[in-house]
Amino acid sequence: MHKTILGYVPEESPIYSLHPFVRVYFLLIVSLFPMIISSPDWNFVLILVVFVLLRYSRVTFSTLKLYIPISISMGTLILLSYTVLGGRHPEFHEVTNLLGIPIYFERIVAAIEVYMRILPMIFVMVLFLSTTRERDILVAMRWARLPFTVTYLVALSLRAVGMVIEDFSIVRQAEKARGYDPKGKSLPYKLRQFVMYIIPLMGLAIRRSEDFSNALVARGYSFTGLRRVKRPDYVLTKYRFGVVDAIVVAVLTVLLIVLLVVRYGFGMLTLEDSLVMMWLRQWLLGGAG
């Protein structure tokens, strides 16, 4: 695996044969699927498809453990906010009572629906971060003919993120060289120490931004008159948008249109069609309607 600013990507992968724009387009389109689909069953199928794509892309599954705490904590917060902190609703079906707090079946269903919409988005983003380098994002933006100022701003932002991470590591190493050991310290003390990192990091960021601006001025760069200047894109010559790329883009577009028609035209892919929700209702409420 190769470390990038965005995450870890495999050294070699079949997914690299696709044009970078296709990978960005996949992220934008497939991330909309859970927003259209209400049924947890189909959103779970989408998660399985993403896992298959991760396997096909030769992504090491051990790197996915970084995202497990995020998924679990997010699910816990959603469940608590919808059930324990959801308030009292006499019109709902009460499943149990937790220390005087009623837990309603409808609020559990709402929490599962929301979580099963967010979870596929997380895994789609993980797939994107695990198969896309920073350069691929810039190539996709240039191929889409976005304004040069936008792509240049994104490039500087990505580079700035990498430099901030490097500066943070330098500050931590300087502390260790001076004998600072965070082990055994209380959490409030660590938080105060972390806030103190902002001061040197802001100073380094201001110094770097001044260096960037001076370098741009020295090279005669200006944001004015960019529409009259045709800038060569050498990096685009290294990537070819082929037939397979066009087919993938067309398939994703058709899938999005089909989902919209099925969901809002025929009223399918809803909670009422979910087998999981039917089983959950039978388990928690029995024959109650």
TAKA-V857109 format. One record per pair of residues at least 12 apart in sequence whose ideal C-beta (glycine too) atoms are under 8 Angstrom apart, sorted by sequence separation. I is the first residue (numbers start at 0). J is the second residue. If there is no record, write none. Layout:
i:j
I:J
I:J
This chain:
i:j
33:45
91:103
92:104
32:45
91:104
92:105
94:107
137:150
140:153
83:97
87:101
91:105
88:103
91:106
29:45
137:153
83:100
88:105
136:153
137:154
85:103
88:106
83:102
82:102
137:157
82:103
85:106
136:157
82:106
133:157
81:106
82:107
81:107
170:196
81:109
82:110
78:107
81:110
167:196
170:199
80:110
170:200
78:110
81:113
77:110
166:199
167:200
166:200
77:113
78:114
77:114
163:200
166:203
14:52
166:204
74:114
77:117
14:55
73:114
162:203
163:204
13:55
14:56
162:204
13:56
12:56
13:57
73:117
74:118
12:57
159:204
162:207
11:57
12:58
9:56
9:57
70:118
73:121
159:207
9:58
8:58
9:59
70:121
7:59
69:121
7:62
66:121
6:62
155:211
0:59
66:125
0:62
63:125
62:129
58:126
49:119
56:126
58:129
39:111
43:115
46:118
50:122
53:125
58:130
39:112
42:115
46:119
49:122
53:126
56:129
42:116
45:119
49:123
52:126
56:130
148:222
37:112
39:115
42:118
46:122
49:125
53:129
42:119
49:126
148:225
147:225
37:116
146:225
36:116
33:115
34:116
33:116
147:230
33:117
33:118
33:119
32:119
33:120
30:120
141:232
30:123
141:234
142:235
29:123
30:124
141:235
138:234
142:238
26:123
137:234
138:235
25:123
26:124
142:240
134:234
138:238
26:127
25:127
23:127
22:127
22:130
23:131
22:131
19:131
23:135
22:135
23:136
15:130
19:134
24:139
14:130
19:135
23:139
19:136
22:139
23:140
12:130
20:138
6:125
19:138
20:139
9:129
19:139
8:129
9:130
18:139
6:128
7:129
8:130
20:142
5:128
6:129
8:131
19:142
20:143
8:132
18:142
5:131
5:132
5:133
3:132
4:133
3:133
4:157
4:160
4:161
112:270
4:164
108:270
111:275
111:276
108:276
111:279
108:279
107:279
104:280
107:283
104:283
104:284
94:283
94:284
92:284
92:287
19:238
18:238
20:240
18:239
18:240
25:247
29:251
32:254
36:258
18:241
21:244
28:251
32:255
35:258
20:244
24:248
28:252
31:255
35:259
37:262
17:243
18:244
21:247
25:251
28:254
32:258
36:262
16:243
17:244
21:248
24:251
28:255
35:262
41:268
17:247
38:268
37:268
38:269
39:270
36:268
37:269
38:270
43:275
35:268
37:270
40:273
38:272
39:273
40:274
38:273
40:275
37:273
39:275
39:276
38:276
